[in-house]
């Protein structure tokens, strides 16, 4: 197989009268259903027979990973992993998925061609987050209970290095160029920058209370970190040894940006030009211009924004509103709300399908995944951005989502 990302139960007998009515109604129903099937073929991607696409969801309350078939829009299976799975990541080169088992201090390796666990890699205390480098060779695991990061050789499926960090590291994010590892330390309110080649700490920056989420620009020049215990975002310049500007040869604290209260998530535009900050307790979204390090404004969205994601064409922002059980859709260019889509209870983590025609939202309170169509048409034939299409089942307490697409040979 090759990756393309870089890849009725038993029928009951009807009563006699019911069967007679069915015989009359069946041709009529078939005629009525034809337009619906034609609409589905027109509005959804047409997949070849060898195409596979799955969403993998960690279920912290049931010790499983749910596999959702995004071609046929159904649950494929549930895979038993370790205790309290939290973070999850896909290998960009190989057809493998890595689930973090916080309660078992391990990483479950899932073969996405077989949808089965094929290995378990021990790490350290209370791992929470995993990131994989662009080559698909190394994984980095933040171990929140042991104040360190595990470096994993994915081919050998073993830990090859351990690097100390601050207290309770929650995220270890590798830069696109593979030259900087950014670790957020929630308990110590700091950020650790690690050299992935030497496995040594390069820099430490403090003053970021409850440092949590982090994003790195596509050119690997800067990292932005949410200081969730306050109302700021830290901006760190990452070392660029080849830069003609001498001051850029080392990591450096650039500034702190004032946003809303309790910033919990940063949504980076694919082009890297802007970041949208989910301010949970201010019920707002702040907009940051990444080149000038300026906060351009804020949108009042209400009901505790928990997460956000930007479409691949940089045009729309999708915001999960945790206590409103809805997804807010904003036009970035127009700076206004387009639609509100009601979903399951407590929507949190968001992910797009590989083709970008579906948005997946994990319902933290009620369980399950809400599947939202990005574009659809009303009965009157008017185009609409955002509409709930279906709900797919998961295990208890869905935590994180990753999507993997590939073709079989």
Secondary structure, DSSP 8 states (H G I E B T S, - for coil): -EES-----S-----HHHHHHHHHHHHHHHHHHHHHHHHHHHHS----TTEEEEEEEEETTTTEEEEEETTTTEEEEEEE-SSSEEEEEE-SSSSEEEEEETTTTEEEEEETTTTEEEEEEE--TTEEEEEE-TTSSEEEEEETTTTEEEEEETTTTEEEEEEE-SSSEEEEEE-TTSS-EEEEETTTTEEEEEETTTTEEEEEE---TTEEEEEE-TTSSEEEEEETTTTEEEEEE---TT-SSGGGGS-EEEEEEE-SSSEEEEEE-TTSSEEEEEETTTTEEEEEETTTTEEEEEEE--S-EEEEEE-TTS-EEEEEETTTTEEEEEETTTTEEEEEEE-STTEEEEEE-TTSSEEEEEETTT-SEEEEEEEEE-TTS-EEEEEEEEEE---SSEEEEEEEEEE--
